[in-house]
């Protein structure tokens, strides 16, 4: 606008000085028609300058409006870009949080699986130990039963031998009594 003010002032000064310059050159030789022509010319020049100033103002206002619209568009683009970047940042942070949660869940699952495997292995070891203990106990019981059977068999044989020996002793005694006695009845008592 300063440019237009200076341009306006310069044009007005030229328009004002020009007729005076013409008048000062030959003031007596100018007629009323010449003066009215000059006056009309000054008036037209003034109107032309006013029209030019109006057009320049309109162009300036249009340029300012265009620049303001461009600034607004740029501000809106910047705002949209900031919203987009904030949304992308939030999505990225959410994705990172999900990834951390998934990683933590995987680690927890792996730890649970490891614990379950360890517990399973411990149970298996305990079952094997219990099975081995039962097997050992069964073997010990079986060995004890075998030992008892052998002992019983030995005792039975010894008992049988003792019974046989006792029976032989009784038979020998009865035979002895029978030989010492001549009675037939004595033979019957011994048997």
CORCORUR-V194231 format. One record per residue. N is the residue number from 1. RES is the residue in one small letter. OMEGA is omega as a letter, one per 30 degrees, with the letter a starting at -180 (999 if undefined). Layout:
n = (N & N)
res = (RES & RES)
omega = (OMEGA & OMEGA)
//
This chain:
n = (1 & 2 & 3 & 4 & 5 & 6 & 7 & 8 & 9 & 10 & 11 & 12 & 13 & 14 & 15 & 16 & 17 & 18 & 19 & 20 & 21 & 22 & 23 & 24 & 25 & 26 & 27 & 28 & 29 & 30 & 31 & 32 & 33 & 34 & 35 & 36 & 37 & 38 & 39 & 40 & 41 & 42 & 43 & 44 & 45 & 46 & 47 & 48 & 49 & 50 & 51 & 52 & 53 & 54 & 55 & 56 & 57 & 58 & 59 & 60 & 61 & 62 & 63 & 64 & 65 & 66 & 67 & 68 & 69 & 70 & 71 & 72 & 73 & 74 & 75 & 76 & 77 & 78 & 79 & 80 & 81 & 82 & 83 & 84 & 85 & 86 & 87 & 88 & 89 & 90 & 91 & 92 & 93 & 94 & 95 & 96 & 97 & 98 & 99 & 100 & 101 & 102 & 103 & 104 & 105 & 106 & 107 & 108 & 109 & 110 & 111 & 112 & 113 & 114 & 115 & 116 & 117 & 118 & 119 & 120 & 121 & 122 & 123 & 124 & 125 & 126 & 127 & 128 & 129 & 130 & 131 & 132 & 133 & 134 & 135 & 136 & 137 & 138 & 139 & 140 & 141 & 142 & 143 & 144 & 145 & 146 & 147 & 148 & 149 & 150 & 151 & 152 & 153 & 154 & 155 & 156 & 157 & 158 & 159 & 160 & 161 & 162 & 163 & 164 & 165 & 166 & 167 & 168 & 169 & 170 & 171 & 172 & 173 & 174 & 175 & 176 & 177 & 178 & 179 & 180 & 181 & 182 & 183 & 184 & 185 & 186 & 187 & 188 & 189 & 190 & 191)
res = (x & x & x & x & x & x & x & x & x & x & x & x & x & x & x & x & x & x & x & x & x & x & x & x & x & x & x & x & x & x & x & x & x & x & x & x & x & x & x & x & x & x & x & x & x & x & x & x & x & x & x & x & x & x & x & x & x & x & x & x & x & x & x & x & x & x & x & x & x & x & x & x & x & x & x & x & x & x & x & x & x & x & x & x & x & x & x & x & x & x & x & x & x & x & x & x & x & x & x & x & x & x & x & x & x & x & x & x & x & x & x & x & x & x & x & x & x & x & x & x & x & x & x & x & x & x & x & x & x & x & x & x & x & x & x & x & x & x & x & x & x & x & x & x & x & x & x & x & x & x & x & x & x & x & x & x & x & x & x & x & x & x & x & x & x & x & x & x & x & x & x & x & x & x & x & x & x & x & x & x & x & x & x & x & x & x & x & x & x & x & x)
omega = (l & l & a & l & l & l & l & a & a & l & l & l & l & a & a & a & a & l & l & l & l & a & a & a & a & a & a & a & a & l & l & l & l & l & l & l & l & l & l & l & l & l & l & l & l & l & l & l & l & l & l & l & l & l & l & l & l & l & l & l & l & l & l & l & l & l & l & l & l & l & l & l & l & l & l & l & l & l & l & l & l & l & l & l & l & l & l & l & l & l & l & l & l & l & l & l & l & l & l & l & l & l & l & l & l & l & l & l & l & l & l & a & l & l & l & l & l & l & l & l & l & l & l & l & l & l & l & l & l & l & l & l & l & l & l & l & l & l & l & l & l & l & l & l & l & l & l & l & l & l & l & l & l & l & l & l & l & l & l & l & l & l & l & l & l & l & l & a & l & a & l & l & l & l & l & l & a & l & l & a & a & a & a & l & a & l & a & a & a & a & 999)
//
